[in-house]
């Protein structure tokens, strides 16, 4: 860094110290503001505060012998006040720069995740934040019981362990709408797996969804949408797995693509269960546990805190009411698909 550039930020400093130190006066408001402005300019030029403080002290030592003996002690206070004003301006500029950087980062994250900006502009800004959008990228989204932001302890903890292990990789960690977001190149699934494990632990049981890798600037938004959809499906289907992969849940968007057809299937297949004592819900829950346990009656009974005999009675009741037998492979697919549809639609709590 040029010597002259550094000296520009000392302009007038020696004269202020010499005059105030010799006369015993305090620094004027104009002098203090001038020193603050110099501090701001030094920060904007990229000069470190420690280096600038050393230069100010060196300049004070250079003029020290010229000060009257009686004024030397007062001059120490003048130097202190002058450097403090300079440092205040430097810190003020640094904080402003940080706020601007944070605002630019938030704007970029929004544009990237929602694809709301010109693709060329997104690509241009991406490298500044560590991404090469000419490659495919995948997004993981962690959702905790309580919202997470940039200052949340979990965010700082995950950032530390993630960059300690994969510091040289191109990783973008951010928060959005109370969730923690991790964006990585699509061929580095080990980073997403590590992030998922750390996020689940740091958020005390939060759920993590991982979207598939997609190419280009729009690929990030696509993967992010898949991860959000996976979390939404998990909530509606009561999926308790700590890590969800969009690639493993592709059957559900297919099933829900034609909502009217799904509604008709639920009504026609499960509608008769409303005639049961206690309504349809206990029997739908029975089918859910039965299918989730791989159609093993003993395991389904355990999950429902029932005896195997009680579970068998319920399955028989379902058979009589619907005309479809859960134990029959020919009927099982229809029933299971209808149960999935009921969970997605919120039936029977919500009428469809």
Residue pairs with C-beta under 8 A, 6 or more apart in sequence:
1 46
1 47
5 45
5 47
6 47
6 51
6 52
6 55
7 55
8 41
9 38
9 39
9 41
9 42
9 45
9 47
9 52
9 55
9 86
10 38
10 55
10 56
10 59
11 38
12 34
13 35
13 38
13 56
13 59
13 82
13 86
14 59
14 60
14 62
14 63
16 27
16 31
16 34
16 35
16 78
16 82
17 59
17 60
17 63
17 75
17 78
17 79
17 82
18 63
18 66
18 67
19 25
20 26
20 27
20 31
20 74
20 75
20 78
21 67
21 71
21 72
21 74
21 75
21 78
21 79
22 67
22 68
22 71
22 75
23 71
24 71
24 74
26 81
27 35
27 78
27 81
27 82
27 85
31 82
32 81
32 85
33 85
35 82
35 85
35 86
35 89
36 85
36 86
36 88
36 89
36 92
37 89
38 86
38 89
39 52
39 85
39 86
39 87
39 88
39 89
39 90
39 91
39 92
39 93
40 89
40 90
40 92
40 93
41 93
42 49
42 52
42 86
42 89
42 90
43 49
43 89
43 90
43 91
43 93
43 94
43 97
44 93
44 97
49 87
49 90
49 91
52 86
52 90
53 83
53 86
53 87
56 79
56 82
56 83
56 86
57 79
57 83
60 75
60 79
64 72
64 75
67 75
102 150
104 125
105 129
105 174
108 122
108 125
108 126
108 129
109 172
109 174
109 176
109 181
110 116
110 176
111 117
111 121
111 122
111 125
112 122
112 126
112 183
112 217
112 220
112 221
113 139
113 176
113 181
113 220
113 221
113 224
114 221
115 122
115 217
115 218
115 221
119 216
119 217
119 218
122 133
122 217
123 133
123 134
123 217
126 132
126 133
126 217
129 172
130 170
130 171
130 172
131 137
131 170
131 172
131 183
131 220
132 170
132 185
133 216
133 217
133 219
133 220
134 216
135 185
135 186
135 187
135 215
136 185
136 186
136 187
136 213
136 214
136 215
136 216
136 219
137 183
137 184
137 185
137 186
137 213
137 214
137 219
137 220
137 223
138 183
138 184
138 185
138 186
138 189
138 192
138 210
138 211
138 212
138 213
138 214
138 223
139 181
139 182
139 183
139 210
139 211
139 220
139 223
139 224
139 226
139 227
140 181
140 182
140 184
140 192
140 195
140 196
140 199
140 208
140 209
140 210
140 211
140 227
141 179
141 180
141 181
141 182
141 208
141 209
141 210
141 211
141 224
141 227
141 228
141 231
142 148
142 179
142 180
142 181
142 182
142 195
142 196
142 199
142 200
142 203
142 206
142 207
142 208
143 178
143 179
143 203
143 206
143 207
143 208
143 209
143 231
144 154
144 179
144 180
144 203
144 204
144 205
144 206
145 203
145 204
145 205
145 206
146 178
147 178
147 179
148 154
148 155
148 175
148 178
148 179
148 180
148 203
149 155
149 175
149 178
150 174
150 175
152 175
153 202
154 180
154 199
154 202
154 203
155 173
155 175
155 180
157 198
157 202
158 173
158 180
158 195
158 198
158 199
158 202
159 173
161 198
162 171
162 173
162 182
162 191
162 194
162 195
162 198
163 171
165 194
166 191
166 194
169 184
169 185
169 188
169 191
170 184
170 185
171 182
171 183
171 184
171 191
172 181
172 182
172 183
172 184
173 180
173 181
173 182
173 183
174 180
174 181
174 183
175 181
180 199
180 203
181 224
182 191
182 192
182 195
182 199
183 220
184 191
184 192
184 195
186 213
186 214
186 215
186 219
187 213
192 210
193 243
195 208
196 208
196 210
196 242
196 243
197 243
199 206
199 208
200 206
200 207
200 208
200 242
200 243
205 242
207 231
207 234
207 241
207 242
207 243
207 244
208 242
208 243
208 244
209 226
209 227
209 228
209 230
209 231
209 234
209 243
209 244
209 245
209 246
210 227
210 230
210 243
210 244
210 245
210 246
211 222
211 223
211 224
211 225
211 226
211 227
211 230
211 246
212 223
212 226
212 246
212 247
213 219
213 223
214 220
214 222
214 223
223 246
226 246
227 246
229 246
229 253
230 244
230 245
230 246
230 249
231 244
233 239
233 244
233 249
233 252
233 344
234 240
234 241
234 244
236 343
236 344
236 346
237 252
237 340
237 343
237 344
238 343
252 340
252 344
255 262
255 337
255 340
255 341
255 344
256 262
256 341
256 344
262 341
262 344
262 345
263 341
263 345
263 352
265 334
265 337
265 338
265 341
266 338
266 341
266 342
266 345
266 347
266 352
267 352
269 322
269 324
269 334
269 335
269 338
270 280
270 284
270 322
270 338
270 339
270 342
270 347
270 348
272 321
272 322
272 323
273 279
273 280
273 283
273 284
273 318
273 321
273 322
273 348
274 280
274 348
275 321
276 282
276 283
276 317
276 321
279 348
280 347
280 348
281 348
281 349
282 314
283 314
283 317
283 318
283 321
284 339
284 342
284 347
284 348
285 304
286 300
286 304
286 311
286 314
286 315
286 318
287 318
287 326
287 335
287 336
287 339
288 339
288 343
289 300
289 303
289 304
290 297
290 300
290 311
290 315
290 326
291 326
291 332
291 335
291 336
291 339
292 300
292 303
293 299
293 300
293 303
295 326
295 327
295 332
297 308
297 311
297 312
297 315
298 308
300 311
301 307
301 308
301 310
301 311
304 311
306 314
315 326
315 327
318 324
318 326
318 335
319 325
319 326
322 335
324 331
324 334
324 335
325 331
326 332
326 335
341 347
342 348
345 352
346 352
